[in-house]
């Protein structure tokens, strides 16, 4: 019997009667092996996570070795390591917010790197503009039509590319994936609601419409195989998915988005780029950022806990597959160094980015740290940006995804490997 036919007929039949959970273990193992790697080949995968709303990078990655941090954040600073609810020491100077303890093991295993004082050279404090500049990859220039990830896909040609080469777990195609190369957004594998991103418009009508549009041009039987694989996932009841290696995703949309990205990676549908933002996690903490005069507790702490738990669960779930996966986090700008009058922080400038994967040269904070004294701050109030976010994006695109033409990916910016931070081999 043809292997694909067996998987389709037996697996879907079980699912249709609600018996997939009761199926023999050998069938689960066989079904889990039903990937399309033999069609698309083994892929390097980038998972981008956008912390929309401007996370407070100084409390996410705490400069506990900087005395000025405690002088100007008397009500919201995270205590030093070793104290009650203190930061998790990383290198003697920087520390993780204690709510992010789930990521500590990745730091110790040198799979997690941090790029501090990173961000945009543009000084806008508008969420909308800053997000647009970061996702387009052209800060200060609004006329760019393609997102930077879409340009990566355009530059890196692949005649056997999957229609699921770029997937966003969002209701709409994000700015970063908009462009000439067709990408898809889906909200839930269970309902299989999909929209296709096109250069000038969005096309609704489900995956069938996307596939029909692309099949004659370049997908052919390859696209049909992928359609069957995704339909198999849908009918095999994705809600019953069991994470591996003891991984536990947090409740909520963010955890669910990462869980579904992990499902797609394991299904081997030819995905190379995945995107999610952090729905429901409000990083714009103008007031009451901390609780009881301690930055280790309160609003931001709760948000960072869900954020870290989601990433930790994802990496744990994938296990050895993280050899081929890199997670990259970003936020449009940082927040003011000084706390404001309502024990929060306002729109700032420099921030911190996380990079995680088995190929990462982690256990290190990259970037040029200027300091937090007034003379060292940007415009006397914000953390200075010493690493352009495009240098971080570029290193991932160049070294991990293999897209070498930086001029096409990041127009209006002179980028070459000499600017990379070195967190990837």
N, C-alpha and C positions, 0 to 999 in steps of 0.2 A: 504494500500500500504506500502511495506517495506520502512522504512525511508531512508536508504542508496540509494535505487533505485530511490526514489522520488528526492532526492538531485542530484543524477547523471543525471537523465533524464531531469529534469526541469532546473537545473542550467546550464548544458552543452548546452542544447538546446538554452537557452537564449544567452549564450556566443557565440555560433556558429553563431548566427544572429546579433551579436554585440548589444544585447539588455540588457546586464546585468546591465548597468548603469541606465536603465529605468525601471528595475524590481520593483515591489511593495516593500515597506519597510519590510513587514513581511517576504518576500522571502529572502531578504538580511540577516535579523536576523536569519532565519532558516539555511541559507547556512553558515553563520558565526559560527553557533553552530555545524557544521559538523566536529567535531574533533574525534580523535581516542583515547581520554582519557579512554573511556570504554574498549579499547583493551589493551593499554599499561599502564594505570594508570597515575596518576599525577606525573610529573617528576620535580626534581630539575635540573636547567639548569645553566651551566657556559658558559659565552660568553667571549672569550679571544680576546684581540685586541693588535696586535704587531705593535709598532711604529718603523718600520725598518729605520735604518739610524742614530740612536742615538740622541734622542731628548735632548735638553738642559733643564734638570730638574730644574736647578737653576733659570731659567726664567719662567718655567712652574709653579713651586711652589716656590715662591719668598721668600727668608729669609730676609725680609725687616727689621727685628729687629737686624740683624747682620751688624754692621757698616763696617766691612771689605768688605762686598759685594759691597758697593758703592765705596770703595777705589780702588778696582782692576777691576771694570767694569765701567769705567767712561763714555764710549760711548754706552754701550749696556744694562746697568742696567735698570730695571723697577722701576719707581719712587715709593716712599713710599705712602701708602694709604692716601687719603685726598688731594694729589697733582694732578695736571692735568695729566690725563692718568695713575693715580697711581694704584698700586696693590689693589686687593680686599681683605681686611683684613679678615683673618680666625680666628686667635687665639691671636693676639697681636704680634706675631713673624713671622709667615708665612702668605703668601697671594697668591691668585690665580692671574695669569696673567690677566689683564683686558679684553683681548679677550676671556677669558673663563667664562664670566659673566653668560652664560646660565647654568652653573653648580652650581652657587651660591645657588640656592633654595634647591638643594639636600644636600648641606653642612648644611644649616640652618635647614633642616628637619632631619638631622642626618642620612641621607642615603648614604653619601659620606665620605669615609675615605681615607687617604693618608699615604703611607709608604715611608718616606724620607730616604735618605742615604742607599737605597737598591740596590742590584745588585749582580754581580758574584764575588766570591773570586778569580777567575782567572784574571790576569792583562792584557790579550791580548787587543790590540787596533785594531785588525782586525775585520771588520764588519762580515765577513763570519764566522770566528771561534767563535766569541762571540755569534752570533745568533745560531749557531749550538750547542754550549754548553748550552745556555738557553733553546732551544727547546728540546734538548735531556734530559736535567735535570742532566747532568753529566759534569760540568765545568772542563776543562783541560783533558778530556778523550774522544778521538775521535772514539773509537771502539764500542760505544753504537749504536745499530741498531734501537731500538724503540724510539719514542718520548715520553715525560713524560705523555701527555694526552692519548696516546694509551695505556700506561701501566695502567693508571687509569681504563680504560675500560676493560682491561684484568683482573685486580684484582677484580673489582666489577662485579661479575657474574650476568647475567640476561637472563633467559631462554626464555623470551618473548621480547627480545630486538628488537627494530625497526631497519631496514636497514639504517634508517636516525638517528641513535643514535648519530653519530658524523658527523657534516657537516661543511665543509670549503667553504666559499665564495671566492674561488681563482681558478685560472686555473689549478693548480697542488695541490696535497696533500701536505700541509706544513710539514716540518720536525717534528713539535710537534705532528702530528697525524699519522705519518708513523709507521707501525709496524704490529704485528701479527693480531690485531683486524681489521676487514674490516671497512674502513671509506670512505666517499665520498666527492668529491669537485665538486662544480657547479659554473658556472659563472653567470647564469641568469635564473631565473625561466621561463622567456618567451620562451627561446630557449631550456630550459631543457637540457643543455649540462653538462654531468656528467662524472667524472672519478672515478674509485674505487682504493683505496689505499690498496696494499697488502704488505706482508712482504718483498718480494724480487723483486716485479715489480709492474707496474701500468697497469691496464686493461682498455682499452677503449672499447666502444661499447654501451654506454648508460645504463640507469637504468635497462632495461630489462635483459641485460647480468648479471648485479650484482644480480638481484633478482633470476634469474634462477640458478646462481651459489650457492646461499645461501638457496634457498627455500627448497630443499630436505633435507638439513642438519638440519636447525633449525627454519626457518621462517614459512613455510607452509602458512596457510590462513592469519596469521598475516602479513606476508610480502605482500601478495596480497592486503590486505586492505590498507596498506600504499601506495602501487603502485597506487591504485585507487584514494586515497586522493591526492597524488602529481599530478597525471594526471588531477584530477579535478582542482587543483590550476592552472595548466598550461592552460587548456582550458577555464577557467573562466577569462582569461586575467589579469594576475598579474599587468600589467602596469596600470590598473584602480584601483589598491588598494588605499583605502582612510585611511590614518592614523587617529587614534582616539585622543580625548582629546586635539585637537588643535595642535598636534605635526607637526612640519615642518622640514623635513630632508634637509640638505644642498645638493646642486647640486654636481654631481661628483660621482665617483665609491664608495668612502667610505660611503657616505650617502646612496647610493643605496644598498650596501651590508648590511648595518644595517637594512634598511627597509625590505629587503627580509628575513633576519633572524627573524625579528618580525613577518612576514607573516607565516613563518614555525612554530614559537612558537604558534601563534594563531590557526594554523591548527591542532595542537595537534598530530603531526606525530611521537611522541616518541623521539624527539631530547633531548639529555642531554648535549651535548657539541657543541658549535659553535665557529668558528674561522674566523677572518678576519684580514688582516693587513691594512695599510693605503695607498693604491695605490694613487700615484700622490702627496702625501704630503712628500716633501723632507726634512727630519730632519737633514741632514748632513750639517749644516750651518757653513762652514769654513770661509765664507766672507759675508759681508753686511747682517749680521743677523738682525740688527735694522736699523731704518731710523732716520736721524736728531739727532743722539746722544741720542735717547730715545728708550729703549727696549720695550716699549709698542706699538711701531709702526714698520712696515716693514715686512720682509720675515717671520720671526718666528711667529709674531703676526697673520698674515693671516692664517698660517698653524694651529695654536692653535685654532683659531676661528672655522674653519671647523671641527676640531677634537672634540671640546667641543659641538658644535651644533649637530653633529651626535649622540653623546652619550646622550645628553639631549633629543633629539627628540625620540630616541629609548626608553628611560625610560619613557618618557611622553606618548608615543604611547601605551606601554604595561600597564601602570597604575597599577591596582591591581595585575596583573600577575607578577609584579616585586617582589612580596612576595616570588616567587620561582626561581628568576633569580638573578645571581650575574655577574657583569661585572668586568673583571680584565684587566688592561692595563700594558704593559711592553715595554721596549726598551733595546737593547743589552748592552749598557753602556751609561754613561753620557758624559759630555763634560768638558773641562778644566775650572777651576774656573776663571782664568785670561783670558780676551779677548786677541786675537792675533792682529797682525799688520794690518790685513785687516778688523777689526771690526767684527770678527766672533769668533768662538770657535773651538778648535780641539778635537780630540778623548780623552775622559777622563775615568772616573771610576764609582763612585757612581751616583745614579740617584733617581727618584721618581716613584712610582707606584700608580695608582688609583684603588680603590675598591668601587663599587656602587651597591646598592640593598636595598630593604626594610628590609632585615634581617641584614644589616650591622650596627655595632655600630659606626656610623659616627660622623661627627662634631669634628674629632680629627686627628691630625697628629701623627702617630705612628713611632717608631724608635728612635735610639740613635743619636742625633745630636752632632758631635764633634766640629764643627766650621770651619771657613775659613781662619784662620791665617796659615802662612806657616808651622809652627810646628804641626798644626792639620790636614794638608792635606796628602793625600796618595802620597808618593814620592815627596812631596813638591809642587804638582801642581794640584791634583785632589781631589774632594770630596771623603772622605773615605767611604767605604762600611761597614756599621755596622749591616745590616740585609741581610743575604743570601737570594737570591730570592727563594730558595727552601723552606725556612720557610714560605714564603707567599703562594707559590703554594701549599705547604703541608696543610696549614690551610684550604684553599678552598677545596682541595680534601677530606680532613678528615671530616671537619665539615659541608660542604655544600653538597658535592656529596656522602658522606658516605663511602669513600674508606679508610679502616683502616690500611692496610698493607703498612706502609711508607717505609719499607725496600725494597719491590719489586718495588715501584713506584720511589723511589730515591736511587738506589744502589750506593755504594761507599760514602754514607753520613749517619751519625747517626742523624736521625730526630725523635723527639717525640713531643707530644703536649706541653711539657714545653717550647719549642722554639717558639711556635706560638705567634703572637703579640697581639691577643685578639680582632681583629676587627669583628669576628663572634661569636655569642653566642654559 
